[in-house]
């Protein structure tokens, strides 16, 4: 991932409330910096937990479909 895309991703996560504790700076030209100590927020943790549960549910449904191909 190029530095600009990484910077934009961190910026979106911070602006959406999934990360905190970081300061983002755009420099001259193609320079970007992330200062501070980024931390995941409670909202970010909740998203990760919900997303993980959805992945597990998807896997379970795929396993069921493979076990019962004629349904």
N, C-alpha and C positions, 0 to 999 in steps of 0.2 A: 504494500500500500504506500502510495507516495505521501510525502509530508503534508501536502495541502489537504488531501482526502482525510488523513488521520486527524489533522487539526479540526476540520469541519465535523468529523464524527464526535470528537471529544466536546466540541462546542455545542452540538445538538444534544448530547447526553446531559451536559451541564444545564443547558437552557430548559430541558424537559424535566429536570429535577432528579435525574438518575445518578448524577455525580455532584460532588461539592468539594471545596477546598483547593480549587485550582484557578489560576488566573491565566487567561489566554491573551497573547499579544501577537498582532500582525506587524511585521517589520517591513522594511523597504524591499521591494522586489518580491522574491519568492521565499521570504523567511518568515517562519512562524515559531512561536515558543509557548510552551506550557510550563508555567511556574507553580510552585507550591507542591502540596502532597494530595493529589486527587484521591478521594474516598468515595465508595459507593454509598448511596443513601438508603434509607429504609424503603423508599419507593423503588429504587433499583433492585434491592434484594427481593422485594415482593414480585417484581416483574420476572426476575430470574427463576424464582420458585414456580410461578404460574407457567412460565414458558417450559420449564423442565417437566412439569406435570403433563402438559399438552404433548410433549415429545413421547413420554411414556405411554400415554393413551393412544397415540398414533401407532406406536410400536405394537401395542397389545392388539389393536384392531387389525394390523397387517398380519400378525401371527394367527389370529382367528381366521382371517380370510384364507391364508395358506393351509390351515388345518381342515377347512371345510370348503374346498374348491367348487363343489357342485351346488351350493346354496345361493 
